[in-house]
Amino acid sequence: MDNPGIVLLGAGGHAKVVIEAFRAAGETVASCVGGPSDPQSLLDVPVIPDEAELPALRASGLSRAFVAIGSNRLREKLGAKLESLGFELVSIIHPRACVSPSVRIGRGVVIMAGSVVNASAVIGDLAIINTGATVDHDCVIGRCVHVAPQCALAGCVSVGDRAMLGVGAKVIPGITIGADATVGAGSVVVRNVNDAALVMGVPARVRDGGRTR
Ligand SMILES: CC(C)(COP(=O)(O)OP(=O)(O)OC[C@H]1O[C@@H](n2cnc3c(N)ncnc32)[C@H](O)[C@@H]1OP(=O)(O)O)[C@@H](O)C(=O)NCCC(=O)NCCS
C-alpha cells in the first residue's frame, strides 16, 4: 500500500472537521473508530464502533492515526493507547492555515483552517489550534491543549498541558496559563492563571477558586 490512509479515533463533530482538514491536504481517512452510539459512517468514512478493533486495523497495514476528540484528557489517554499499539500519530495543518516555517509542531496536532501560528511558536503533542485562532510569536502551547476557535494569543504566552481556552478568548503578551486550567469563552486574560484554575470574564477572574477536570 503506497498511502494506506489514516485511522481516526472519534466520530463526532470535531472528527468531521478533522476529516475535511485531512482531505483538503490531499490525505485519505480510511476509518473512524467510535462507539456503539455513533453513526455507521461519517462524511462517507466508515465508523467502526469498537476500539477493540484497533490492533486488527494496525495489523491490516494501517500505521498512521489521529485522535479527533475534543476532551483534552481523553485525547491524551487515547494518543498513548495508539502509540502503544504501534501507530504513528500524524499532525495535520489545514492548507488554509498560515504557519511560520520557524514553528515547532509535535505529534497528533491539528491546526485548523484560518488559524495563524507565528514565528518560533511551539505546539505540543496532541494540541488543537482550532478554526481561526491566532498563536503569536514565541508562544509555547503544551501537550493536549485546546485553543478553541477565534482565540487570540499575543506573543510569548505559555499554556500548560491540557489547558482549555474557550472560543474567542484573548490573552495579552507574556502570560502563563497553568496546566489543566480552563479559560471561559470570550474572556480576556491579563494575569497569569494557576494550574487547574477556572477563569472567565473581561478581565478574566477566578470564578470558584479553581477546579480540577
Ligand atoms: C467557562 C465555562 C467552562 C463555565 O462552564 P460552567 O462551569 O458549566 O458554568 P455555568 O454555565 O454553570 O455558568 C456559571 C456562571 O458563570 C457565567 N459564565 C459562564 N461562562 C462564562 C464566560 N465564558 N464568561 C463569563 N461568564 C461566564 C454564567 O453566566 C454563570 O453566571 P451566574 O452564576 O451569574 O449565572 C463555560 O461557560 C465556557 O465558557 N466554556 C467554553 C466552551 C468552549 O468555548 N468550547 C470550545 C468548543 S470548540
PDBQT file of the ligand as one rigid body, heavy atoms in Angstrom, charges set to zero:
ROOT
HETATM    1  C1  LIG A 301     -16.402  28.977  31.488  1.00  0.00    +0.000 C 
HETATM    2  C2  LIG A 301     -17.197  27.689  31.334  1.00  0.00    +0.000 C 
HETATM    3  C3  LIG A 301     -16.252  26.481  31.257  1.00  0.00    +0.000 C 
HETATM    4  C4  LIG A 301     -18.068  27.601  32.577  1.00  0.00    +0.000 C 
HETATM    5  O1  LIG A 301     -18.879  26.486  32.478  1.00  0.00    +0.000 OA
HETATM    6  P1  LIG A 301     -19.759  26.087  33.760  1.00  0.00    +0.000 P 
HETATM    7  O2  LIG A 301     -18.849  25.838  34.925  1.00  0.00    +0.000 OA
HETATM    8  O3  LIG A 301     -20.671  24.977  33.320  1.00  0.00    +0.000 OA
HETATM    9  O4  LIG A 301     -20.540  27.426  34.070  1.00  0.00    +0.000 OA
HETATM   10  P2  LIG A 301     -22.122  27.737  34.051  1.00  0.00    +0.000 P 
HETATM   11  O5  LIG A 301     -22.665  27.658  32.652  1.00  0.00    +0.000 OA
HETATM   12  O6  LIG A 301     -22.768  26.908  35.128  1.00  0.00    +0.000 OA
HETATM   13  O7  LIG A 301     -22.132  29.276  34.488  1.00  0.00    +0.000 OA
HETATM   14  C5  LIG A 301     -21.732  29.652  35.791  1.00  0.00    +0.000 C 
HETATM   15  C6  LIG A 301     -21.704  31.170  35.801  1.00  0.00    +0.000 C 
HETATM   16  O8  LIG A 301     -20.593  31.628  35.026  1.00  0.00    +0.000 OA
HETATM   17  C7  LIG A 301     -21.056  32.517  33.979  1.00  0.00    +0.000 C 
HETATM   18  N1  LIG A 301     -20.265  32.214  32.792  1.00  0.00    +0.000 N 
HETATM   19  C8  LIG A 301     -20.190  31.038  32.143  1.00  0.00    +0.000 A 
HETATM   20  N2  LIG A 301     -19.319  31.110  31.123  1.00  0.00    +0.000 NA
HETATM   21  C9  LIG A 301     -18.830  32.376  31.122  1.00  0.00    +0.000 A 
HETATM   22  C10 LIG A 301     -17.913  33.057  30.307  1.00  0.00    +0.000 A 
HETATM   23  N3  LIG A 301     -17.310  32.433  29.283  1.00  0.00    +0.000 N 
HETATM   24  N4  LIG A 301     -17.634  34.327  30.596  1.00  0.00    +0.000 NA
HETATM   25  C11 LIG A 301     -18.238  34.966  31.630  1.00  0.00    +0.000 A 
HETATM   26  N5  LIG A 301     -19.133  34.357  32.462  1.00  0.00    +0.000 NA
HETATM   27  C12 LIG A 301     -19.429  33.086  32.198  1.00  0.00    +0.000 A 
HETATM   28  C13 LIG A 301     -22.526  32.165  33.811  1.00  0.00    +0.000 C 
HETATM   29  O9  LIG A 301     -23.227  33.244  33.258  1.00  0.00    +0.000 OA
HETATM   30  C14 LIG A 301     -22.929  31.843  35.217  1.00  0.00    +0.000 C 
HETATM   31  O10 LIG A 301     -23.084  33.055  35.905  1.00  0.00    +0.000 OA
HETATM   32  P3  LIG A 301     -24.184  33.233  37.090  1.00  0.00    +0.000 P 
HETATM   33  O11 LIG A 301     -23.784  32.262  38.161  1.00  0.00    +0.000 OA
HETATM   34  O12 LIG A 301     -24.033  34.659  37.493  1.00  0.00    +0.000 OA
HETATM   35  O13 LIG A 301     -25.491  32.893  36.462  1.00  0.00    +0.000 OA
HETATM   36  C15 LIG A 301     -18.072  27.706  30.043  1.00  0.00    +0.000 C 
HETATM   37  O14 LIG A 301     -19.177  28.589  30.177  1.00  0.00    +0.000 OA
HETATM   38  C16 LIG A 301     -17.271  28.123  28.836  1.00  0.00    +0.000 C 
HETATM   39  O15 LIG A 301     -17.063  29.301  28.524  1.00  0.00    +0.000 OA
HETATM   40  N6  LIG A 301     -16.787  27.085  28.094  1.00  0.00    +0.000 N 
HETATM   41  C17 LIG A 301     -16.035  27.250  26.882  1.00  0.00    +0.000 C 
HETATM   42  C18 LIG A 301     -16.568  26.256  25.855  1.00  0.00    +0.000 C 
HETATM   43  C19 LIG A 301     -15.854  26.409  24.529  1.00  0.00    +0.000 C 
HETATM   44  O16 LIG A 301     -15.566  27.501  24.060  1.00  0.00    +0.000 OA
HETATM   45  N7  LIG A 301     -15.558  25.276  23.936  1.00  0.00    +0.000 N 
HETATM   46  C20 LIG A 301     -14.867  25.244  22.670  1.00  0.00    +0.000 C 
HETATM   47  C21 LIG A 301     -15.526  24.239  21.752  1.00  0.00    +0.000 C 
HETATM   48  S1  LIG A 301     -14.760  24.200  20.191  1.00  0.00    +0.000 SA
ENDROOT
TORSDOF 0
